[in-house]
């Protein structure tokens, strides 16, 4: 398993491979993880931590300058290209030390380093490769750092991964359909395994933190692809017009906030003075984040740009069982999940007219807020233990040719 992120590192990208490792191992498959995360071997015994030389090595070397240029011109953000070479070499050494193993290579993107390591190892060993895409590689609307050139390169790299992997996994129905549409010759190798929840770490509702207000909470980073400005401005209009009372509601935003993802200072100061907006622009531990969500009367989902991705917090929201206000595009995967979840919700569509946004938000705050139990469909589709059984079948199919 090539997984750039992995526990104990507190990164969302490590959750999916860790859960797969956990349940594959319990069901008799031996998994060896190669990751950047320091201390991974304290979480799972068969893990090998390899620092990313771009982050930990000497700056100014030829290799460092090469990856710096690559990041600036081709693959913005974390790339892990030099790490990929070291990781694939370590994996090859592991295979040499275990010559009788019937092995399959699994890698998870982003960043690109794990797929590059898996691609190289598959070429060297002729072993089957399972490429897991947690995000689209070339069509990620939330990645504002990508230029037209970098998007073309990313799409070419994505095509090579789909071409050379024996199995390709997407984590939403929209992402899987996109891959099948782009690569019809290889659509038979493209499969869907959603993100989901660990049944041994369920998130349950907690007593409400304030019974006198309707509190709706969002815990997580706000950035270019998660711009809450239109949503907050709509609530501000409703309060100014008297359609909502600032004493009756509170919107709680907890997490880092990048420039341009919330309204300007004058708006925020007025909202805070009236008491309906609480903004805590700081990262909080996952346990605290879950506690804030679970003790709120409702939860807020902000994913206005992507018709392909589903924020991981949606699966926590549905487990909590309280109303969800989703700021999403029409017919998004998040909306399709909410439609069948059994949980009360309203969707506010990104790009809709201000009057329509105001109407949907008014409906949300006027609807009964009550605890609900998720539908059986949600358990069947998103329980990670069941999802891992599907992954195992794909791994075994790849191994058998």
SEKOLKE-71162 format. One record per residue (C-alpha): x, y, z; chain. Coordinates in pm, whole numbers, padded with zeros to 5 digits, always signed. Example, Ala and Ser with C-alpha at 12.3 -4.5 7.8 and 13.67 -1.06 7.14 Angstrom:
BEGIN
px=+01230&py=-00450&pz=+00780&chain=A
px=+01367&py=-00106&pz=+00714&chain=A
END
This chain:
BEGIN
px=+00000&py=+00000&pz=+00000&chain=A
px=+00146&py=+00334&pz=-00108&chain=A
px=-00026&py=+00600&pz=+00104&chain=A
px=+00146&py=+00936&pz=+00135&chain=A
px=-00078&py=+01021&pz=+00434&chain=A
px=-00144&py=+00773&pz=+00713&chain=A
px=-00206&py=+00782&pz=+01090&chain=A
px=-00083&py=+00903&pz=+01331&chain=A
px=-00059&py=+01199&pz=+01095&chain=A
px=-00375&py=+01409&pz=+01130&chain=A
px=-00458&py=+01434&pz=+00759&chain=A
px=-00790&py=+01346&pz=+00597&chain=A
px=-00604&py=+01166&pz=+00317&chain=A
px=-00485&py=+00901&pz=+00561&chain=A
px=-00829&py=+00792&pz=+00679&chain=A
px=-00932&py=+00583&pz=+00378&chain=A
px=-00611&py=+00376&pz=+00341&chain=A
px=-00596&py=+00319&pz=+00716&chain=A
px=-00951&py=+00183&pz=+00725&chain=A
px=-00881&py=-00041&pz=+00428&chain=A
px=-00564&py=-00166&pz=+00600&chain=A
px=-00754&py=-00233&pz=+00921&chain=A
px=-01028&py=-00447&pz=+00770&chain=A
px=-00816&py=-00617&pz=+00504&chain=A
px=-00575&py=-00727&pz=+00777&chain=A
px=-00859&py=-00859&pz=+00992&chain=A
px=-00976&py=-01067&pz=+00699&chain=A
px=-00648&py=-01244&pz=+00641&chain=A
px=-00463&py=-01023&pz=+00392&chain=A
px=-00114&py=-00910&pz=+00490&chain=A
px=-00069&py=-00542&pz=+00413&chain=A
px=+00260&py=-00355&pz=+00405&chain=A
px=+00224&py=+00025&pz=+00408&chain=A
px=+00481&py=+00268&pz=+00271&chain=A
px=+00404&py=+00624&pz=+00378&chain=A
px=+00552&py=+00961&pz=+00460&chain=A
px=+00378&py=+00974&pz=+00799&chain=A
px=+00630&py=+00948&pz=+01085&chain=A
px=+00540&py=+00694&pz=+01351&chain=A
px=+00308&py=+00492&pz=+01126&chain=A
px=+00472&py=+00175&pz=+01261&chain=A
px=+00335&py=+00266&pz=+01606&chain=A
px=-00016&py=+00244&pz=+01461&chain=A
px=+00028&py=-00066&pz=+01244&chain=A
px=+00320&py=-00305&pz=+01273&chain=A
px=+00377&py=-00352&pz=+00900&chain=A
px=+00440&py=+00009&pz=+00805&chain=A
px=+00747&py=+00178&pz=+00665&chain=A
px=+00781&py=+00556&pz=+00708&chain=A
px=+00989&py=+00732&pz=+00448&chain=A
px=+01030&py=+01110&pz=+00476&chain=A
px=+00962&py=+01314&pz=+00164&chain=A
px=+01306&py=+01446&pz=+00063&chain=A
px=+01150&py=+01768&pz=-00062&chain=A
px=+01021&py=+01842&pz=+00287&chain=A
px=+01298&py=+01695&pz=+00501&chain=A
px=+01609&py=+01692&pz=+00279&chain=A
px=+01860&py=+01970&pz=+00220&chain=A
px=+01729&py=+02263&pz=+00022&chain=A
px=+01913&py=+02383&pz=-00282&chain=A
px=+02024&py=+02044&pz=-00414&chain=A
px=+01967&py=+01957&pz=-00778&chain=A
px=+01688&py=+01716&pz=-00684&chain=A
px=+01522&py=+01972&pz=-00458&chain=A
px=+01540&py=+02240&pz=-00726&chain=A
px=+01392&py=+01998&pz=-00981&chain=A
px=+01090&py=+01918&pz=-00765&chain=A
px=+01047&py=+02284&pz=-00674&chain=A
px=+01026&py=+02369&pz=-01044&chain=A
px=+00789&py=+02076&pz=-01097&chain=A
px=+00559&py=+02204&pz=-00825&chain=A
px=+00559&py=+02556&pz=-00958&chain=A
px=+00508&py=+02472&pz=-01325&chain=A
px=+00340&py=+02132&pz=-01352&chain=A
px=+00208&py=+01978&pz=-01029&chain=A
px=+00127&py=+02252&pz=-00775&chain=A
px=+00118&py=+02167&pz=-00409&chain=A
px=+00250&py=+01843&pz=-00265&chain=A
px=+00370&py=+01615&pz=-00543&chain=A
px=+00593&py=+01353&pz=-00382&chain=A
px=+00778&py=+01275&pz=-00705&chain=A
px=+01122&py=+01216&pz=-00554&chain=A
px=+00960&py=+01033&pz=-00264&chain=A
px=+00795&py=+00802&pz=-00517&chain=A
px=+01132&py=+00674&pz=-00640&chain=A
px=+01251&py=+00596&pz=-00288&chain=A
px=+00916&py=+00441&pz=-00196&chain=A
px=+00907&py=+00212&pz=-00500&chain=A
px=+01265&py=+00102&pz=-00429&chain=A
px=+01173&py=+00021&pz=-00068&chain=A
px=+00871&py=-00175&pz=-00189&chain=A
px=+01088&py=-00371&pz=-00428&chain=A
px=+01327&py=-00457&pz=-00145&chain=A
px=+01031&py=-00575&pz=+00061&chain=A
px=+00917&py=-00801&pz=-00223&chain=A
px=+01267&py=-00945&pz=-00260&chain=A
px=+01261&py=-01027&pz=+00111&chain=A
px=+00924&py=-01200&pz=+00067&chain=A
px=+00966&py=-01396&pz=-00257&chain=A
px=+00674&py=-01632&pz=-00200&chain=A
px=+00417&py=-01356&pz=-00160&chain=A
px=+00133&py=-01326&pz=-00410&chain=A
px=+00135&py=-00947&pz=-00413&chain=A
px=-00090&py=-00671&pz=-00544&chain=A
px=+00005&py=-00303&pz=-00546&chain=A
px=-00244&py=-00050&pz=-00406&chain=A
px=-00193&py=+00327&pz=-00423&chain=A
px=-00411&py=+00621&pz=-00330&chain=A
px=-00417&py=+00972&pz=-00481&chain=A
px=-00369&py=+01262&pz=-00392&chain=A
px=-00086&py=+01346&pz=-00397&chain=A
px=+00058&py=+01198&pz=-00716&chain=A
px=+00360&py=+01036&pz=-00548&chain=A
px=+00183&py=+00710&pz=-00444&chain=A
px=+00050&py=+00651&pz=-00798&chain=A
px=+00393&py=+00727&pz=-00944&chain=A
px=+00555&py=+00482&pz=-00701&chain=A
px=+00298&py=+00215&pz=-00785&chain=A
px=+00332&py=+00275&pz=-01159&chain=A
px=+00710&py=+00236&pz=-01141&chain=A
px=+00689&py=-00075&pz=-00922&chain=A
px=+00431&py=-00235&pz=-01150&chain=A
px=+00658&py=-00178&pz=-01452&chain=A
px=+00958&py=-00328&pz=-01272&chain=A
px=+00782&py=-00631&pz=-01124&chain=A
px=+00483&py=-00690&pz=-01359&chain=A
px=+00261&py=-00706&pz=-01050&chain=A
px=-00103&py=-00594&pz=-01077&chain=A
px=-00180&py=-00242&pz=-00964&chain=A
px=-00498&py=-00105&pz=-00805&chain=A
px=-00514&py=+00276&pz=-00838&chain=A
px=-00751&py=+00450&pz=-00597&chain=A
px=-00858&py=+00808&pz=-00680&chain=A
px=-00989&py=+01006&pz=-00383&chain=A
px=-01005&py=+01318&pz=-00604&chain=A
px=-01015&py=+01372&pz=-00980&chain=A
px=-00663&py=+01433&pz=-01102&chain=A
px=-00725&py=+01685&pz=-01378&chain=A
px=-01071&py=+01828&pz=-01303&chain=A
px=-01058&py=+01943&pz=-00944&chain=A
px=-01241&py=+02279&pz=-00937&chain=A
px=-01124&py=+02350&pz=-00583&chain=A
px=-00757&py=+02348&pz=-00680&chain=A
px=-00702&py=+02714&pz=-00763&chain=A
px=-00326&py=+02661&pz=-00797&chain=A
px=-00359&py=+02463&pz=-01119&chain=A
px=-00285&py=+02643&pz=-01446&chain=A
px=-00411&py=+02535&pz=-01790&chain=A
px=-00072&py=+02371&pz=-01848&chain=A
px=-00075&py=+02184&pz=-01518&chain=A
px=-00429&py=+02064&pz=-01584&chain=A
px=-00326&py=+01924&pz=-01922&chain=A
px=-00032&py=+01746&pz=-01761&chain=A
px=-00252&py=+01614&pz=-01481&chain=A
px=-00506&py=+01477&pz=-01730&chain=A
px=-00227&py=+01306&pz=-01924&chain=A
px=-00096&py=+01149&pz=-01602&chain=A
px=-00447&py=+01041&pz=-01507&chain=A
px=-00486&py=+00873&pz=-01846&chain=A
px=-00161&py=+00684&pz=-01796&chain=A
px=-00270&py=+00563&pz=-01454&chain=A
px=-00607&py=+00441&pz=-01588&chain=A
px=-00432&py=+00277&pz=-01881&chain=A
px=-00167&py=+00089&pz=-01682&chain=A
px=-00355&py=-00006&pz=-01364&chain=A
px=-00548&py=-00333&pz=-01362&chain=A
px=-00817&py=-00184&pz=-01137&chain=A
px=-00919&py=+00182&pz=-01098&chain=A
px=-01133&py=+00294&pz=-00805&chain=A
px=-01327&py=+00619&pz=-00770&chain=A
px=-01486&py=+00729&pz=-00443&chain=A
px=-01808&py=+00890&pz=-00575&chain=A
px=-02056&py=+00790&pz=-00842&chain=A
px=-01992&py=+01114&pz=-01028&chain=A
px=-01616&py=+01058&pz=-01030&chain=A
px=-01658&py=+00699&pz=-01151&chain=A
px=-01890&py=+00809&pz=-01431&chain=A
px=-01645&py=+01082&pz=-01532&chain=A
px=-01363&py=+00827&pz=-01567&chain=A
px=-01582&py=+00590&pz=-01768&chain=A
px=-01687&py=+00873&pz=-01997&chain=A
px=-01329&py=+00994&pz=-02053&chain=A
px=-01179&py=+00647&pz=-02099&chain=A
px=-01446&py=+00426&pz=-02261&chain=A
px=-01190&py=+00169&pz=-02374&chain=A
px=-01107&py=+00093&pz=-02010&chain=A
px=-01442&py=+00145&pz=-01843&chain=A
px=-01457&py=-00222&pz=-01743&chain=A
px=-01169&py=-00172&pz=-01498&chain=A
px=-01328&py=+00132&pz=-01328&chain=A
px=-01513&py=+00063&pz=-01002&chain=A
px=-01687&py=+00263&pz=-00731&chain=A
px=-01602&py=+00235&pz=-00361&chain=A
px=-01741&py=+00533&pz=-00172&chain=A
px=-01580&py=+00693&pz=+00127&chain=A
px=-01775&py=+00602&pz=+00436&chain=A
px=-01763&py=+00548&pz=+00810&chain=A
px=-01595&py=+00302&pz=+01042&chain=A
px=-01864&py=+00104&pz=+01226&chain=A
px=-01633&py=+00084&pz=+01529&chain=A
px=-01609&py=+00464&pz=+01549&chain=A
px=-01964&py=+00578&pz=+01493&chain=A
px=-02052&py=+00942&pz=+01553&chain=A
px=-02364&py=+00974&pz=+01765&chain=A
px=-02573&py=+01278&pz=+01857&chain=A
px=-02489&py=+01460&pz=+02180&chain=A
px=-02713&py=+01683&pz=+02394&chain=A
px=-02764&py=+02022&pz=+02233&chain=A
px=-02513&py=+02285&pz=+02338&chain=A
px=-02783&py=+02557&pz=+02347&chain=A
px=-03150&py=+02471&pz=+02359&chain=A
px=-03258&py=+02833&pz=+02315&chain=A
px=-03115&py=+02877&pz=+01964&chain=A
px=-03111&py=+02682&pz=+01643&chain=A
px=-02735&py=+02627&pz=+01606&chain=A
px=-02596&py=+02501&pz=+01276&chain=A
px=-02226&py=+02416&pz=+01261&chain=A
px=-01955&py=+02364&pz=+01002&chain=A
px=-01619&py=+02237&pz=+01123&chain=A
px=-01342&py=+02233&pz=+00866&chain=A
px=-01130&py=+02455&pz=+00646&chain=A
px=-01288&py=+02714&pz=+00419&chain=A
px=-01091&py=+02787&pz=+00104&chain=A
px=-01138&py=+02875&pz=-00263&chain=A
px=-01348&py=+02567&pz=-00340&chain=A
px=-01555&py=+02606&pz=-00023&chain=A
px=-01662&py=+02968&pz=-00034&chain=A
px=-01933&py=+03032&pz=+00224&chain=A
px=-01985&py=+03396&pz=+00123&chain=A
px=-02312&py=+03365&pz=-00078&chain=A
px=-02467&py=+03146&pz=+00194&chain=A
px=-02375&py=+03387&pz=+00476&chain=A
px=-02486&py=+03689&pz=+00275&chain=A
px=-02823&py=+03523&pz=+00221&chain=A
px=-02867&py=+03470&pz=+00594&chain=A
px=-02763&py=+03830&pz=+00651&chain=A
px=-03033&py=+03949&pz=+00408&chain=A
px=-03297&py=+03739&pz=+00583&chain=A
px=-03202&py=+03886&pz=+00920&chain=A
px=-03196&py=+04243&pz=+00787&chain=A
px=-03544&py=+04195&pz=+00638&chain=A
px=-03683&py=+04043&pz=+00958&chain=A
px=-03749&py=+03699&pz=+00809&chain=A
px=-03500&py=+03542&pz=+01050&chain=A
px=-03431&py=+03650&pz=+01406&chain=A
px=-03063&py=+03685&pz=+01507&chain=A
px=-03159&py=+03580&pz=+01860&chain=A
px=-03310&py=+03253&pz=+01738&chain=A
px=-03026&py=+03116&pz=+01524&chain=A
px=-02649&py=+03088&pz=+01523&chain=A
px=-02415&py=+02980&pz=+01245&chain=A
px=-02095&py=+02835&pz=+01389&chain=A
px=-01791&py=+02811&pz=+01159&chain=A
px=-01488&py=+02641&pz=+01312&chain=A
px=-01165&py=+02594&pz=+01117&chain=A
px=-00902&py=+02782&pz=+00916&chain=A
px=-01040&py=+03045&pz=+00680&chain=A
px=-00858&py=+03153&pz=+00365&chain=A
px=-00900&py=+03495&pz=+00212&chain=A
px=-01210&py=+03528&pz=-00001&chain=A
px=-01398&py=+03233&pz=+00148&chain=A
px=-01617&py=+03444&pz=+00380&chain=A
px=-01757&py=+03798&pz=+00348&chain=A
px=-01547&py=+04103&pz=+00436&chain=A
px=-01468&py=+04237&pz=+00786&chain=A
px=-01763&py=+04480&pz=+00799&chain=A
px=-02012&py=+04198&pz=+00736&chain=A
px=-01844&py=+03966&pz=+00988&chain=A
px=-01831&py=+04234&pz=+01258&chain=A
px=-02201&py=+04313&pz=+01215&chain=A
px=-02299&py=+03943&pz=+01221&chain=A
px=-02091&py=+03883&pz=+01534&chain=A
px=-02240&py=+04193&pz=+01702&chain=A
px=-02593&py=+04071&pz=+01628&chain=A
px=-02494&py=+03732&pz=+01768&chain=A
px=-02593&py=+03506&pz=+01480&chain=A
px=-02243&py=+03423&pz=+01351&chain=A
px=-01963&py=+03260&pz=+01550&chain=A
px=-01635&py=+03232&pz=+01359&chain=A
px=-01346&py=+03039&pz=+01517&chain=A
px=-01070&py=+03043&pz=+01256&chain=A
px=-00854&py=+02770&pz=+01409&chain=A
px=-00787&py=+02402&pz=+01350&chain=A
px=-00936&py=+02175&pz=+01616&chain=A
px=-00867&py=+01804&pz=+01685&chain=A
px=-01097&py=+01557&pz=+01516&chain=A
px=-01258&py=+01452&pz=+01845&chain=A
px=-01347&py=+01815&pz=+01923&chain=A
px=-01473&py=+01869&pz=+01568&chain=A
px=-01707&py=+01571&pz=+01598&chain=A
px=-01826&py=+01689&pz=+01938&chain=A
px=-01913&py=+02035&pz=+01802&chain=A
px=-02111&py=+01882&pz=+01516&chain=A
px=-02283&py=+01623&pz=+01733&chain=A
px=-02399&py=+01882&pz=+01989&chain=A
px=-02543&py=+02117&pz=+01727&chain=A
px=-02906&py=+02123&pz=+01623&chain=A
px=-02806&py=+02097&pz=+01255&chain=A
px=-02497&py=+02071&pz=+01041&chain=A
px=-02373&py=+02267&pz=+00741&chain=A
px=-02212&py=+02116&pz=+00431&chain=A
px=-02019&py=+02352&pz=+00201&chain=A
px=-01914&py=+02210&pz=-00137&chain=A
px=-02041&py=+02465&pz=-00392&chain=A
px=-01814&py=+02390&pz=-00689&chain=A
px=-01770&py=+02016&pz=-00726&chain=A
px=-02018&py=+01784&pz=-00894&chain=A
px=-01775&py=+01497&pz=-00831&chain=A
px=-01663&py=+01508&pz=-00468&chain=A
px=-01829&py=+01438&pz=-00132&chain=A
px=-01681&py=+01588&pz=+00186&chain=A
px=-01602&py=+01317&pz=+00439&chain=A
px=-01795&py=+01506&pz=+00707&chain=A
px=-02123&py=+01424&pz=+00530&chain=A
px=-02097&py=+01064&pz=+00653&chain=A
px=-02057&py=+01195&pz=+01009&chain=A
px=-02354&py=+01427&pz=+00965&chain=A
px=-02583&py=+01145&pz=+00855&chain=A
px=-02473&py=+00930&pz=+01151&chain=A
px=-02557&py=+01217&pz=+01388&chain=A
px=-02906&py=+01218&pz=+01237&chain=A
px=-02989&py=+01588&pz=+01266&chain=A
px=-03091&py=+01820&pz=+00979&chain=A
px=-02831&py=+01907&pz=+00715&chain=A
px=-02812&py=+02226&pz=+00513&chain=A
px=-02604&py=+02155&pz=+00202&chain=A
px=-02460&py=+02431&pz=-00017&chain=A
px=-02386&py=+02227&pz=-00329&chain=A
px=-02437&py=+02223&pz=-00708&chain=A
px=-02761&py=+02070&pz=-00839&chain=A
px=-02757&py=+01690&pz=-00870&chain=A
px=-02430&py=+01654&pz=-00681&chain=A
px=-02325&py=+01323&pz=-00520&chain=A
px=-02385&py=+01486&pz=-00180&chain=A
px=-02745&py=+01565&pz=-00272&chain=A
px=-02802&py=+01211&pz=-00403&chain=A
px=-02673&py=+01069&pz=-00072&chain=A
px=-02895&py=+01302&pz=+00132&chain=A
px=-03199&py=+01210&pz=-00077&chain=A
px=-03171&py=+00846&pz=+00034&chain=A
px=-03016&py=+00896&pz=+00377&chain=A
px=-03336&py=+00927&pz=+00579&chain=A
px=-03210&py=+01251&pz=+00735&chain=A
px=-03401&py=+01585&pz=+00702&chain=A
px=-03216&py=+01824&pz=+00473&chain=A
px=-03237&py=+02116&pz=+00238&chain=A
px=-03003&py=+02191&pz=-00051&chain=A
px=-02910&py=+02546&pz=-00146&chain=A
px=-02775&py=+02540&pz=-00498&chain=A
px=-02457&py=+02727&pz=-00577&chain=A
px=-02516&py=+02989&pz=-00844&chain=A
px=-02890&py=+03015&pz=-00783&chain=A
px=-03063&py=+03353&pz=-00767&chain=A
px=-03041&py=+03532&pz=-00430&chain=A
px=-03420&py=+03513&pz=-00388&chain=A
px=-03411&py=+03136&pz=-00435&chain=A
px=-03125&py=+03098&pz=-00187&chain=A
px=-03317&py=+03309&pz=+00064&chain=A
px=-03626&py=+03093&pz=+00019&chain=A
px=-03441&py=+02763&pz=+00068&chain=A
px=-03262&py=+02888&pz=+00378&chain=A
px=-03589&py=+03019&pz=+00523&chain=A
px=-03746&py=+02676&pz=+00465&chain=A
px=-03454&py=+02510&pz=+00640&chain=A
px=-03479&py=+02717&pz=+00956&chain=A
px=-03859&py=+02688&pz=+00962&chain=A
px=-03868&py=+02309&pz=+00919&chain=A
px=-03888&py=+02089&pz=+01232&chain=A
px=-03542&py=+02010&pz=+01367&chain=A
px=-03548&py=+01662&pz=+01514&chain=A
px=-03325&py=+01359&pz=+01554&chain=A
px=-03360&py=+01089&pz=+01288&chain=A
px=-03222&py=+00743&pz=+01229&chain=A
px=-03029&py=+00688&pz=+00902&chain=A
px=-03196&py=+00464&pz=+00646&chain=A
px=-03072&py=+00103&pz=+00611&chain=A
px=-02944&py=+00198&pz=+00263&chain=A
px=-02686&py=+00428&pz=+00425&chain=A
px=-02547&py=+00143&pz=+00635&chain=A
px=-02534&py=-00090&pz=+00335&chain=A
px=-02352&py=+00157&pz=+00111&chain=A
px=-02110&py=+00337&pz=+00344&chain=A
px=-02009&py=+00095&pz=+00620&chain=A
px=-01632&py=+00067&pz=+00557&chain=A
px=-01619&py=-00293&pz=+00672&chain=A
px=-01855&py=-00386&pz=+00389&chain=A
px=-01670&py=-00162&pz=+00145&chain=A
px=-01342&py=-00332&pz=+00229&chain=A
px=-01496&py=-00667&pz=+00139&chain=A
px=-01558&py=-00521&pz=-00209&chain=A
px=-01198&py=-00399&pz=-00224&chain=A
px=-01073&py=-00744&pz=-00130&chain=A
px=-01266&py=-00898&pz=-00419&chain=A
px=-01105&py=-00648&pz=-00656&chain=A
px=-00757&py=-00721&pz=-00517&chain=A
px=-00809&py=-01094&pz=-00553&chain=A
px=-00942&py=-01051&pz=-00905&chain=A
px=-00636&py=-00844&pz=-00998&chain=A
px=-00405&py=-01103&pz=-00844&chain=A
px=-00565&py=-01386&pz=-01040&chain=A
px=-00532&py=-01197&pz=-01368&chain=A
END
